[in-house]
Amino acid sequence: MTSEKASPVAVVMGSDSDKEVMESCIKQLVEFGIEPAVRIISAHRTPDVAAEFADSAAENGVKVIIAGAGMAAHLAGALAARTTLPVIGVPLNSGAGIGGMDALLSTVQMPPAVPVATVAIGKAGAKNAAILAVQILALGDQELQKKLADFKNKERAQVIEKDSALR
Ligand code: RP5
């Protein structure tokens, strides 16, 4: 993992206990050739750092922010409140016994004017957050568009292969 590095994608998580799940996001970005800047920042425990990070993200070259957090997950929203960069929120299952529904609702239910593009709970969402970030960056990057097309074709081929194996 890297930190404080100029990268078009920043992956922020609320705690080091989120690291294992958010690794799926980081790994997927790296597969697309993007080494993200990775930070642990808590909307509740380090709100000053969250504000400073959001305020300076655009000038630091960040184009998309991915924020993963569990429980009353305000991280993505708190960052989105202070930047015009797109923010993708990954709700995490903190193990509080409600399967991540707490984080899902906290992340997705943003008020009008402050959107957070919320993906699924946990690893699947973390992976999709990376793909969505790449899709956003690919709007202005033909090389990334090609990588995305190859990725989708590979996914398609795998399903066809599994279907053939089953038949
Ligand atoms: C959230 O609370 C974090 O994102 C994490 O998912 C959860 C629990 O944090 P720890 O108590 O494990 O640091 O802020």
Backbone and ligand atoms as CSV (ligand in chain L), in Angstrom:
chain,resi,resn,atom,element,x,y,z
A,1,MET,N,N,0.837,-1.209,0.000
A,1,MET,CA,C,0.000,0.000,0.000
A,1,MET,C,C,0.867,1.252,0.000
A,2,THR,N,N,0.408,2.261,-0.692
A,2,THR,CA,C,1.144,3.517,-0.674
A,2,THR,C,C,0.317,4.574,0.029
A,3,SER,N,N,0.936,5.636,0.435
A,3,SER,CA,C,0.174,6.728,1.026
A,3,SER,C,C,0.773,8.038,0.554
A,4,GLU,N,N,-0.019,9.110,0.593
A,4,GLU,CA,C,0.461,10.457,0.265
A,4,GLU,C,C,1.185,10.488,-1.082
A,5,LYS,N,N,0.659,9.758,-2.071
A,5,LYS,CA,C,1.342,9.695,-3.346
A,5,LYS,C,C,0.443,10.321,-4.388
A,6,ALA,N,N,1.010,11.042,-5.355
A,6,ALA,CA,C,0.177,11.634,-6.396
A,6,ALA,C,C,-0.423,10.512,-7.219
A,7,SER,N,N,-1.712,10.387,-7.179
A,7,SER,CA,C,-2.409,9.348,-7.928
A,7,SER,C,C,-3.781,9.897,-8.275
A,8,PRO,N,N,-4.352,9.486,-9.428
A,8,PRO,CA,C,-5.694,9.986,-9.753
A,8,PRO,C,C,-6.779,9.392,-8.863
A,9,VAL,N,N,-6.457,8.307,-8.160
A,9,VAL,CA,C,-7.471,7.684,-7.294
A,9,VAL,C,C,-6.950,7.625,-5.856
A,10,ALA,N,N,-7.757,8.114,-4.938
A,10,ALA,CA,C,-7.430,7.981,-3.510
A,10,ALA,C,C,-8.397,6.971,-2.909
A,11,VAL,N,N,-7.847,6.009,-2.185
A,11,VAL,CA,C,-8.665,5.034,-1.457
A,11,VAL,C,C,-8.511,5.350,0.033
A,12,VAL,N,N,-9.621,5.753,0.636
A,12,VAL,CA,C,-9.599,6.141,2.046
A,12,VAL,C,C,-10.447,5.145,2.817
A,13,MET,N,N,-9.968,4.727,3.978
A,13,MET,CA,C,-10.783,3.827,4.804
A,13,MET,C,C,-10.817,4.359,6.232
A,14,GLY,N,N,-11.906,4.006,6.928
A,14,GLY,CA,C,-12.138,4.577,8.247
A,14,GLY,C,C,-11.263,4.027,9.344
A,15,SER,N,N,-10.728,2.828,9.124
A,15,SER,CA,C,-9.950,2.168,10.176
A,15,SER,C,C,-9.031,1.137,9.546
A,16,ASP,N,N,-7.979,0.772,10.265
A,16,ASP,CA,C,-7.137,-0.313,9.739
A,16,ASP,C,C,-7.895,-1.633,9.739
A,17,SER,N,N,-8.996,-1.704,10.498
A,17,SER,CA,C,-9.795,-2.940,10.482
A,17,SER,C,C,-10.565,-3.079,9.158
A,18,ASP,N,N,-10.574,-2.034,8.331
A,18,ASP,CA,C,-11.238,-2.092,7.017
A,18,ASP,C,C,-10.284,-2.553,5.918
A,19,LYS,N,N,-9.008,-2.678,6.286
A,19,LYS,CA,C,-7.954,-2.893,5.290
A,19,LYS,C,C,-8.151,-4.160,4.464
A,20,GLU,N,N,-8.482,-5.244,5.138
A,20,GLU,CA,C,-8.588,-6.522,4.423
A,20,GLU,C,C,-9.611,-6.445,3.287
A,21,VAL,N,N,-10.766,-5.857,3.574
A,21,VAL,CA,C,-11.818,-5.763,2.543
A,21,VAL,C,C,-11.414,-4.752,1.464
A,22,MET,N,N,-10.843,-3.628,1.884
A,22,MET,CA,C,-10.497,-2.600,0.905
A,22,MET,C,C,-9.328,-3.007,0.015
A,23,GLU,N,N,-8.604,-4.069,0.416
A,23,GLU,CA,C,-7.542,-4.609,-0.444
A,23,GLU,C,C,-8.107,-5.048,-1.793
A,24,SER,N,N,-9.370,-5.523,-1.825
A,24,SER,CA,C,-9.984,-5.933,-3.103
A,24,SER,C,C,-10.070,-4.748,-4.052
A,25,CYS,N,N,-10.323,-3.590,-3.491
A,25,CYS,CA,C,-10.410,-2.364,-4.281
A,25,CYS,C,C,-9.030,-1.985,-4.819
A,26,ILE,N,N,-8.066,-2.008,-3.909
A,26,ILE,CA,C,-6.704,-1.616,-4.278
A,26,ILE,C,C,-6.147,-2.561,-5.342
A,27,LYS,N,N,-6.386,-3.865,-5.124
A,27,LYS,CA,C,-5.888,-4.881,-6.052
A,27,LYS,C,C,-6.487,-4.664,-7.456
A,28,GLN,N,N,-7.776,-4.386,-7.489
A,28,GLN,CA,C,-8.443,-4.191,-8.782
A,28,GLN,C,C,-7.891,-2.955,-9.499
A,29,LEU,N,N,-7.645,-1.897,-8.738
A,29,LEU,CA,C,-7.074,-0.683,-9.344
A,29,LEU,C,C,-5.688,-0.980,-9.919
A,30,VAL,N,N,-4.895,-1.718,-9.137
A,30,VAL,CA,C,-3.540,-2.050,-9.588
A,30,VAL,C,C,-3.601,-2.892,-10.858
A,31,GLU,N,N,-4.608,-3.776,-10.950
A,31,GLU,CA,C,-4.762,-4.580,-12.175
A,31,GLU,C,C,-5.045,-3.705,-13.400
A,32,PHE,N,N,-5.634,-2.557,-13.173
A,32,PHE,CA,C,-5.857,-1.613,-14.270
A,32,PHE,C,C,-4.671,-0.658,-14.449
A,33,GLY,N,N,-3.616,-0.890,-13.694
A,33,GLY,CA,C,-2.416,-0.065,-13.829
A,33,GLY,C,C,-2.452,1.218,-13.013
A,34,ILE,N,N,-3.381,1.287,-12.049
A,34,ILE,CA,C,-3.470,2.497,-11.206
A,34,ILE,C,C,-3.043,2.173,-9.782
A,35,GLU,N,N,-1.977,2.778,-9.345
A,35,GLU,CA,C,-1.510,2.623,-7.956
A,35,GLU,C,C,-2.186,3.731,-7.147
A,36,PRO,N,N,-3.152,3.390,-6.310
A,36,PRO,CA,C,-3.875,4.460,-5.618
A,36,PRO,C,C,-3.091,5.034,-4.434
A,37,ALA,N,N,-3.449,6.237,-4.059
A,37,ALA,CA,C,-2.980,6.792,-2.791
A,37,ALA,C,C,-3.911,6.231,-1.719
A,38,VAL,N,N,-3.364,5.630,-0.692
A,38,VAL,CA,C,-4.194,4.959,0.318
A,38,VAL,C,C,-4.033,5.652,1.676
A,39,ARG,N,N,-5.165,5.935,2.304
A,39,ARG,CA,C,-5.138,6.597,3.617
A,39,ARG,C,C,-6.113,5.936,4.593
A,40,ILE,N,N,-5.803,6.016,5.875
A,40,ILE,CA,C,-6.773,5.686,6.923
A,40,ILE,C,C,-7.168,7.018,7.556
A,41,ILE,N,N,-8.430,7.374,7.379
A,41,ILE,CA,C,-8.933,8.643,7.912
A,41,ILE,C,C,-10.336,8.375,8.455
A,42,SER,N,N,-10.593,8.824,9.653
A,42,SER,CA,C,-11.909,8.580,10.240
A,42,SER,C,C,-12.712,9.883,10.313
A,43,ALA,N,N,-13.950,9.788,9.801
A,43,ALA,CA,C,-14.831,10.969,9.853
A,43,ALA,C,C,-15.131,11.353,11.294
A,44,HIS,N,N,-15.073,10.369,12.195
A,44,HIS,CA,C,-15.437,10.627,13.590
A,44,HIS,C,C,-14.238,10.810,14.502
A,45,ARG,N,N,-13.182,10.006,14.262
A,45,ARG,CA,C,-12.019,10.060,15.160
A,45,ARG,C,C,-10.993,11.103,14.721
A,46,THR,N,N,-10.919,11.332,13.405
A,46,THR,CA,C,-9.985,12.368,12.910
A,46,THR,C,C,-10.717,13.281,11.919
A,47,PRO,N,N,-11.775,13.961,12.371
A,47,PRO,CA,C,-12.556,14.788,11.441
A,47,PRO,C,C,-11.740,15.924,10.838
A,48,ASP,N,N,-10.748,16.414,11.589
A,48,ASP,CA,C,-9.905,17.496,11.063
A,48,ASP,C,C,-9.056,17.013,9.891
A,49,VAL,N,N,-8.550,15.773,10.009
A,49,VAL,CA,C,-7.742,15.211,8.920
A,49,VAL,C,C,-8.636,14.948,7.703
A,50,ALA,N,N,-9.854,14.482,7.951
A,50,ALA,CA,C,-10.794,14.233,6.846
A,50,ALA,C,C,-11.057,15.531,6.080
A,51,ALA,N,N,-11.261,16.614,6.820
A,51,ALA,CA,C,-11.536,17.904,6.182
A,51,ALA,C,C,-10.331,18.369,5.372
A,52,GLU,N,N,-9.157,18.251,5.971
A,52,GLU,CA,C,-7.933,18.694,5.289
A,52,GLU,C,C,-7.700,17.854,4.022
A,53,PHE,N,N,-7.946,16.549,4.137
A,53,PHE,CA,C,-7.761,15.669,2.982
A,53,PHE,C,C,-8.711,16.068,1.846
A,54,ALA,N,N,-9.994,16.244,2.174
A,54,ALA,CA,C,-10.986,16.572,1.141
A,54,ALA,C,C,-10.689,17.933,0.520
A,55,ASP,N,N,-10.311,18.878,1.352
A,55,ASP,CA,C,-10.050,20.237,0.857
A,55,ASP,C,C,-8.875,20.277,-0.122
A,56,SER,N,N,-7.892,19.400,0.077
A,56,SER,CA,C,-6.687,19.477,-0.764
A,56,SER,C,C,-6.614,18.380,-1.829
A,57,ALA,N,N,-7.605,17.476,-1.864
A,57,ALA,CA,C,-7.525,16.328,-2.783
A,57,ALA,C,C,-7.393,16.766,-4.248
A,58,ALA,N,N,-8.248,17.663,-4.701
A,58,ALA,CA,C,-8.218,18.071,-6.114
A,58,ALA,C,C,-6.874,18.693,-6.470
A,59,GLU,N,N,-6.366,19.570,-5.612
A,59,GLU,CA,C,-5.081,20.213,-5.932
A,59,GLU,C,C,-3.920,19.236,-5.837
A,60,ASN,N,N,-4.133,18.111,-5.156
A,60,ASN,CA,C,-3.096,17.073,-5.097
A,60,ASN,C,C,-3.180,16.095,-6.268
A,61,GLY,N,N,-4.057,16.371,-7.217
A,61,GLY,CA,C,-4.126,15.548,-8.423
A,61,GLY,C,C,-5.112,14.400,-8.366
A,62,VAL,N,N,-5.852,14.299,-7.257
A,62,VAL,CA,C,-6.844,13.229,-7.151
A,62,VAL,C,C,-8.032,13.567,-8.066
A,63,LYS,N,N,-8.534,12.539,-8.773
A,63,LYS,CA,C,-9.687,12.747,-9.672
A,63,LYS,C,C,-10.932,12.047,-9.129
A,64,VAL,N,N,-10.711,10.943,-8.435
A,64,VAL,CA,C,-11.829,10.183,-7.864
A,64,VAL,C,C,-11.422,9.731,-6.459
A,65,ILE,N,N,-12.362,9.883,-5.519
A,65,ILE,CA,C,-12.113,9.413,-4.151
A,65,ILE,C,C,-12.985,8.192,-3.887
A,66,ILE,N,N,-12.382,7.141,-3.366
A,66,ILE,CA,C,-13.130,5.963,-2.925
A,66,ILE,C,C,-13.018,5.931,-1.403
A,67,ALA,N,N,-14.167,5.863,-0.730
A,67,ALA,CA,C,-14.138,5.884,0.734
A,67,ALA,C,C,-14.908,4.689,1.286
A,68,GLY,N,N,-14.212,3.846,2.049
A,68,GLY,CA,C,-14.845,2.675,2.661
A,68,GLY,C,C,-14.904,2.835,4.162
A,69,ALA,N,N,-16.085,2.580,4.724
A,69,ALA,CA,C,-16.209,2.659,6.187
A,69,ALA,C,C,-17.366,1.793,6.656
A,70,GLY,N,N,-17.297,1.422,7.923
A,70,GLY,CA,C,-18.355,0.606,8.505
A,70,GLY,C,C,-19.106,1.367,9.580
A,71,MET,N,N,-20.068,0.691,10.188
A,71,MET,CA,C,-20.927,1.242,11.257
A,71,MET,C,C,-21.656,2.505,10.756
A,72,ALA,N,N,-21.687,3.575,11.572
A,72,ALA,CA,C,-22.338,4.824,11.119
A,72,ALA,C,C,-21.365,5.494,10.158
A,73,ALA,N,N,-21.354,4.980,8.912
A,73,ALA,CA,C,-20.288,5.301,7.966
A,73,ALA,C,C,-20.481,6.677,7.335
A,74,HIS,N,N,-19.871,7.679,7.931
A,74,HIS,CA,C,-20.020,9.045,7.430
A,74,HIS,C,C,-18.832,9.502,6.598
A,75,LEU,N,N,-17.837,8.617,6.445
A,75,LEU,CA,C,-16.604,9.052,5.781
A,75,LEU,C,C,-16.838,9.568,4.361
A,76,ALA,N,N,-17.506,8.752,3.526
A,76,ALA,CA,C,-17.711,9.164,2.129
A,76,ALA,C,C,-18.493,10.477,2.075
A,77,GLY,N,N,-19.529,10.577,2.872
A,77,GLY,CA,C,-20.352,11.787,2.875
A,77,GLY,C,C,-19.598,13.003,3.379
A,78,ALA,N,N,-18.792,12.797,4.423
A,78,ALA,CA,C,-18.034,13.920,4.988
A,78,ALA,C,C,-17.021,14.443,3.969
A,79,LEU,N,N,-16.421,13.534,3.195
A,79,LEU,CA,C,-15.468,13.968,2.161
A,79,LEU,C,C,-16.222,14.650,1.023
A,80,ALA,N,N,-17.353,14.042,0.607
A,80,ALA,CA,C,-18.140,14.614,-0.497
A,80,ALA,C,C,-18.634,16.021,-0.165
A,81,ALA,N,N,-18.858,16.270,1.120
A,81,ALA,CA,C,-19.354,17.582,1.547
A,81,ALA,C,C,-18.331,18.693,1.281
A,82,ARG,N,N,-17.049,18.301,1.111
A,82,ARG,CA,C,-16.001,19.329,1.026
A,82,ARG,C,C,-15.242,19.303,-0.282
A,83,THR,N,N,-15.749,18.575,-1.284
A,83,THR,CA,C,-15.045,18.525,-2.570
A,83,THR,C,C,-16.054,18.407,-3.704
A,84,THR,N,N,-15.640,18.820,-4.899
A,84,THR,CA,C,-16.498,18.590,-6.074
A,84,THR,C,C,-16.024,17.355,-6.843
A,85,LEU,N,N,-15.005,16.668,-6.341
A,85,LEU,CA,C,-14.568,15.415,-6.979
A,85,LEU,C,C,-15.639,14.347,-6.780
A,86,PRO,N,N,-15.769,13.398,-7.734
A,86,PRO,CA,C,-16.698,12.300,-7.486
A,86,PRO,C,C,-16.212,11.432,-6.321
A,87,VAL,N,N,-17.150,11.077,-5.449
A,87,VAL,CA,C,-16.831,10.231,-4.291
A,87,VAL,C,C,-17.645,8.939,-4.393
A,88,ILE,N,N,-16.944,7.817,-4.335
A,88,ILE,CA,C,-17.590,6.506,-4.353
A,88,ILE,C,C,-17.520,5.946,-2.937
A,89,GLY,N,N,-18.673,5.581,-2.390
A,89,GLY,CA,C,-18.711,5.072,-1.027
A,89,GLY,C,C,-18.841,3.557,-0.996
A,90,VAL,N,N,-18.016,2.925,-0.171
A,90,VAL,CA,C,-18.089,1.469,-0.003
A,90,VAL,C,C,-18.553,1.178,1.429
A,91,PRO,N,N,-19.798,0.711,1.591
A,91,PRO,CA,C,-20.254,0.360,2.938
A,91,PRO,C,C,-19.622,-0.962,3.375
A,92,LEU,N,N,-19.116,-0.984,4.600
A,92,LEU,CA,C,-18.432,-2.188,5.079
A,92,LEU,C,C,-19.181,-2.813,6.237
A,93,ASN,N,N,-19.093,-4.122,6.285
A,93,ASN,CA,C,-19.704,-4.864,7.390
A,93,ASN,C,C,-18.722,-4.890,8.547
A,94,SER,N,N,-19.001,-4.123,9.563
A,94,SER,CA,C,-18.057,-3.994,10.682
A,94,SER,C,C,-18.166,-5.150,11.663
A,95,GLY,N,N,-19.121,-6.047,11.406
A,95,GLY,CA,C,-19.297,-7.174,12.308
A,95,GLY,C,C,-20.165,-6.838,13.500
A,96,ALA,N,N,-20.913,-5.736,13.391
A,96,ALA,CA,C,-21.784,-5.332,14.503
A,96,ALA,C,C,-23.082,-6.146,14.550
A,97,GLY,N,N,-23.194,-7.135,13.671
A,97,GLY,CA,C,-24.348,-8.034,13.718
A,97,GLY,C,C,-25.486,-7.643,12.800
A,98,ILE,N,N,-25.313,-6.551,12.038
A,98,ILE,CA,C,-26.399,-6.184,11.121
A,98,ILE,C,C,-25.929,-6.183,9.665
A,99,GLY,N,N,-24.858,-6.923,9.441
A,99,GLY,CA,C,-24.440,-7.235,8.072
A,99,GLY,C,C,-24.033,-6.058,7.199
A,100,GLY,N,N,-23.757,-4.932,7.785
A,100,GLY,CA,C,-23.336,-3.788,6.971
A,100,GLY,C,C,-24.479,-2.882,6.553
A,101,MET,N,N,-25.718,-3.225,6.983
A,101,MET,CA,C,-26.866,-2.380,6.639
A,101,MET,C,C,-26.717,-0.983,7.242
A,102,ASP,N,N,-26.096,-0.906,8.408
A,102,ASP,CA,C,-25.853,0.393,9.050
A,102,ASP,C,C,-25.014,1.285,8.130
A,103,ALA,N,N,-23.909,0.691,7.639
A,103,ALA,CA,C,-23.002,1.456,6.779
A,103,ALA,C,C,-23.647,1.756,5.421
A,104,LEU,N,N,-24.420,0.781,4.908
A,104,LEU,CA,C,-25.070,0.989,3.603
A,104,LEU,C,C,-25.993,2.209,3.661
A,105,LEU,N,N,-26.847,2.235,4.673
A,105,LEU,CA,C,-27.804,3.342,4.763
A,105,LEU,C,C,-27.098,4.669,5.062
A,106,SER,N,N,-26.078,4.614,5.912
A,106,SER,CA,C,-25.343,5.856,6.231
A,106,SER,C,C,-24.641,6.414,5.002
A,107,THR,N,N,-24.191,5.508,4.123
A,107,THR,CA,C,-23.433,5.952,2.951
A,107,THR,C,C,-24.353,6.395,1.814
A,108,VAL,N,N,-25.428,5.638,1.615
A,108,VAL,CA,C,-26.259,5.882,0.425
A,108,VAL,C,C,-27.255,7.028,0.607
A,109,GLN,N,N,-27.686,7.255,1.833
A,109,GLN,CA,C,-28.782,8.216,2.042
A,109,GLN,C,C,-28.290,9.651,2.186
A,110,MET,N,N,-27.590,10.088,1.158
A,110,MET,CA,C,-27.067,11.461,1.188
A,110,MET,C,C,-28.156,12.452,0.793
A,111,PRO,N,N,-28.124,13.629,1.385
A,111,PRO,CA,C,-29.133,14.627,1.019
A,111,PRO,C,C,-28.859,15.225,-0.364
A,112,PRO,N,N,-29.882,15.772,-1.001
A,112,PRO,CA,C,-29.688,16.398,-2.317
A,112,PRO,C,C,-28.563,17.434,-2.260
A,113,ALA,N,N,-27.758,17.442,-3.318
A,113,ALA,CA,C,-26.617,18.360,-3.496
A,113,ALA,C,C,-25.285,17.755,-3.083
A,114,VAL,N,N,-25.335,16.640,-2.352
A,114,VAL,CA,C,-24.062,16.021,-1.932
A,114,VAL,C,C,-24.096,14.519,-2.236
A,115,PRO,N,N,-23.978,14.166,-3.547
A,115,PRO,CA,C,-24.079,12.740,-3.879
A,115,PRO,C,C,-22.849,11.925,-3.486
A,116,VAL,N,N,-23.108,10.678,-3.117
A,116,VAL,CA,C,-22.049,9.674,-2.955
A,116,VAL,C,C,-22.496,8.465,-3.783
A,117,ALA,N,N,-21.685,8.071,-4.742
A,117,ALA,CA,C,-22.006,6.909,-5.578
A,117,ALA,C,C,-21.739,5.665,-4.739
A,118,THR,N,N,-22.810,5.055,-4.253
A,118,THR,CA,C,-22.647,3.972,-3.275
A,118,THR,C,C,-22.703,2.603,-3.951
A,119,VAL,N,N,-21.721,1.784,-3.650
A,119,VAL,CA,C,-21.663,0.430,-4.206
A,119,VAL,C,C,-22.111,-0.586,-3.143
A,120,ALA,N,N,-22.037,-1.853,-3.499
A,120,ALA,CA,C,-22.516,-2.915,-2.605
A,120,ALA,C,C,-21.655,-3.022,-1.342
A,121,ILE,N,N,-22.204,-3.714,-0.355
A,121,ILE,CA,C,-21.501,-3.906,0.929
A,121,ILE,C,C,-20.311,-4.863,0.737
A,122,GLY,N,N,-19.185,-4.499,1.323
A,122,GLY,CA,C,-18.066,-5.437,1.441
A,122,GLY,C,C,-17.203,-5.580,0.193
A,123,LYS,N,N,-16.619,-6.790,0.043
A,123,LYS,CA,C,-15.615,-7.020,-1.004
A,123,LYS,C,C,-16.121,-6.771,-2.415
A,124,ALA,N,N,-17.373,-7.217,-2.694
A,124,ALA,CA,C,-17.924,-7.017,-4.042
A,124,ALA,C,C,-18.018,-5.525,-4.335
A,125,GLY,N,N,-18.459,-4.770,-3.342
A,125,GLY,CA,C,-18.559,-3.321,-3.514
A,125,GLY,C,C,-17.192,-2.677,-3.655
A,126,ALA,N,N,-16.243,-3.161,-2.884
A,126,ALA,CA,C,-14.883,-2.602,-2.936
A,126,ALA,C,C,-14.290,-2.789,-4.334
A,127,LYS,N,N,-14.524,-3.963,-4.894
A,127,LYS,CA,C,-14.030,-4.250,-6.257
A,127,LYS,C,C,-14.766,-3.357,-7.270
A,128,ASN,N,N,-16.075,-3.260,-7.129
A,128,ASN,CA,C,-16.848,-2.426,-8.053
A,128,ASN,C,C,-16.476,-0.951,-7.943
A,129,ALA,N,N,-16.117,-0.510,-6.742
A,129,ALA,CA,C,-15.700,0.887,-6.570
A,129,ALA,C,C,-14.478,1.167,-7.439
A,130,ALA,N,N,-13.562,0.212,-7.472
A,130,ALA,CA,C,-12.359,0.373,-8.298
A,130,ALA,C,C,-12.744,0.443,-9.769
A,131,ILE,N,N,-13.635,-0.452,-10.200
A,131,ILE,CA,C,-14.026,-0.484,-11.617
A,131,ILE,C,C,-14.757,0.809,-11.987
A,132,LEU,N,N,-15.632,1.262,-11.108
A,132,LEU,CA,C,-16.356,2.510,-11.367
A,132,LEU,C,C,-15.391,3.693,-11.459
A,133,ALA,N,N,-14.403,3.724,-10.581
A,133,ALA,CA,C,-13.401,4.808,-10.624
A,133,ALA,C,C,-12.662,4.770,-11.962
A,134,VAL,N,N,-12.323,3.575,-12.415
A,134,VAL,CA,C,-11.621,3.450,-13.696
A,134,VAL,C,C,-12.545,3.898,-14.841
A,135,GLN,N,N,-13.833,3.564,-14.748
A,135,GLN,CA,C,-14.778,3.984,-15.785
A,135,GLN,C,C,-14.874,5.512,-15.848
A,136,ILE,N,N,-14.826,6.147,-14.693
A,136,ILE,CA,C,-14.870,7.621,-14.666
A,136,ILE,C,C,-13.600,8.186,-15.312
A,137,LEU,N,N,-12.454,7.643,-14.927
A,137,LEU,CA,C,-11.179,8.127,-15.486
A,137,LEU,C,C,-11.088,7.838,-16.982
A,138,ALA,N,N,-11.703,6.729,-17.411
A,138,ALA,CA,C,-11.612,6.308,-18.812
A,138,ALA,C,C,-12.357,7.262,-19.752
A,139,LEU,N,N,-13.226,8.084,-19.219
A,139,LEU,CA,C,-13.937,9.051,-20.065
A,139,LEU,C,C,-12.938,9.927,-20.834
A,140,GLY,N,N,-11.789,10.157,-20.226
A,140,GLY,CA,C,-10.780,10.977,-20.892
A,140,GLY,C,C,-9.493,10.226,-21.131
A,141,ASP,N,N,-9.573,8.908,-21.284
A,141,ASP,CA,C,-8.346,8.118,-21.393
A,141,ASP,C,C,-8.612,6.857,-22.229
A,142,GLN,N,N,-8.128,6.911,-23.475
A,142,GLN,CA,C,-8.412,5.799,-24.397
A,142,GLN,C,C,-7.754,4.493,-23.974
A,143,GLU,N,N,-6.589,4.601,-23.352
A,143,GLU,CA,C,-5.892,3.392,-22.910
A,143,GLU,C,C,-6.718,2.669,-21.838
A,144,LEU,N,N,-7.291,3.444,-20.941
A,144,LEU,CA,C,-8.142,2.843,-19.902
A,144,LEU,C,C,-9.421,2.273,-20.511
A,145,GLN,N,N,-9.937,2.957,-21.542
A,145,GLN,CA,C,-11.145,2.438,-22.217
A,145,GLN,C,C,-10.867,1.053,-22.790
A,146,LYS,N,N,-9.692,0.899,-23.372
A,146,LYS,CA,C,-9.302,-0.387,-23.964
A,146,LYS,C,C,-9.174,-1.446,-22.849
A,147,LYS,N,N,-8.554,-1.062,-21.736
A,147,LYS,CA,C,-8.399,-2.008,-20.623
A,147,LYS,C,C,-9.767,-2.430,-20.085
A,148,LEU,N,N,-10.707,-1.487,-20.028
A,148,LEU,CA,C,-12.048,-1.827,-19.545
A,148,LEU,C,C,-12.752,-2.787,-20.506
A,149,ALA,N,N,-12.588,-2.531,-21.808
A,149,ALA,CA,C,-13.211,-3.420,-22.804
A,149,ALA,C,C,-12.629,-4.830,-22.665
A,150,ASP,N,N,-11.313,-4.921,-22.497
A,150,ASP,CA,C,-10.662,-6.233,-22.324
A,150,ASP,C,C,-11.174,-6.917,-21.053
A,151,PHE,N,N,-11.311,-6.135,-20.002
A,151,PHE,CA,C,-11.798,-6.660,-18.711
A,151,PHE,C,C,-13.202,-7.255,-18.873
A,152,LYS,N,N,-14.091,-6.500,-19.544
A,152,LYS,CA,C,-15.478,-6.969,-19.719
A,152,LYS,C,C,-15.502,-8.227,-20.589
A,153,ASN,N,N,-14.661,-8.252,-21.624
A,153,ASN,CA,C,-14.609,-9.438,-22.491
A,153,ASN,C,C,-14.131,-10.656,-21.723
A,154,LYS,N,N,-13.173,-10.454,-20.837
A,154,LYS,CA,C,-12.642,-11.556,-20.018
A,154,LYS,C,C,-13.735,-12.094,-19.084
A,155,GLU,N,N,-14.465,-11.168,-18.475
A,155,GLU,CA,C,-15.556,-11.567,-17.571
A,155,GLU,C,C,-16.590,-12.381,-18.349
A,156,ARG,N,N,-16.907,-11.895,-19.561
A,156,ARG,CA,C,-17.892,-12.570,-20.408
A,156,ARG,C,C,-17.403,-13.990,-20.745
A,157,ALA,N,N,-16.144,-14.094,-21.158
A,157,ALA,CA,C,-15.576,-15.391,-21.551
A,157,ALA,C,C,-15.629,-16.382,-20.393
A,158,GLN,N,N,-15.388,-15.883,-19.194
A,158,GLN,CA,C,-15.394,-16.779,-18.020
A,158,GLN,C,C,-16.783,-17.369,-17.779
A,159,VAL,N,N,-17.815,-16.546,-17.941
A,159,VAL,CA,C,-19.185,-17.046,-17.723
A,159,VAL,C,C,-19.550,-18.059,-18.799
A,160,ILE,N,N,-19.193,-17.740,-20.064
A,160,ILE,CA,C,-19.474,-18.665,-21.170
A,160,ILE,C,C,-18.784,-20.005,-20.903
A,161,GLU,N,N,-17.546,-19.939,-20.431
A,161,GLU,CA,C,-16.762,-21.151,-20.166
A,161,GLU,C,C,-17.416,-21.974,-19.051
A,162,LYS,N,N,-17.866,-21.299,-18.001
A,162,LYS,CA,C,-18.514,-22.008,-16.888
A,162,LYS,C,C,-19.820,-22.636,-17.349
A,163,ASP,N,N,-20.547,-21.929,-18.207
A,163,ASP,CA,C,-21.801,-22.448,-18.751
A,163,ASP,C,C,-21.527,-23.702,-19.588
A,164,SER,N,N,-20.493,-23.639,-20.426
A,164,SER,CA,C,-20.153,-24.797,-21.273
A,164,SER,C,C,-19.766,-25.985,-20.411
A,165,ALA,N,N,-18.984,-25.726,-19.371
A,165,ALA,CA,C,-18.529,-26.806,-18.490
A,165,ALA,C,C,-19.724,-27.490,-17.813
A,166,LEU,N,N,-20.731,-26.690,-17.508
A,166,LEU,CA,C,-21.905,-27.212,-16.802
A,166,LEU,C,C,-22.793,-28.048,-17.725
A,167,ARG,N,N,-22.869,-27.604,-19.005
A,167,ARG,CA,C,-23.706,-28.316,-19.970
A,167,ARG,C,C,-22.980,-29.556,-20.407
L,1,RP5,C1,C,-15.700,2.719,11.229
L,1,RP5,O1,O,-15.930,1.950,12.353
L,1,RP5,C2,C,-14.557,2.068,10.502
L,1,RP5,O2,O,-14.649,2.325,9.132
L,1,RP5,C3,C,-14.719,0.603,10.829
L,1,RP5,O3,O,-15.402,-0.092,9.807
L,1,RP5,C4,C,-15.572,0.615,12.088
L,1,RP5,C5,C,-14.878,0.027,13.288
L,1,RP5,O4,O,-13.631,0.659,13.471
L,1,RP5,P1,P,-12.545,0.078,14.512
L,1,RP5,O5,O,-13.167,0.189,15.863
L,1,RP5,O6,O,-12.263,-1.337,14.112
L,1,RP5,O7,O,-11.335,0.961,14.350
L,1,RP5,O8,O,-15.389,4.031,11.560
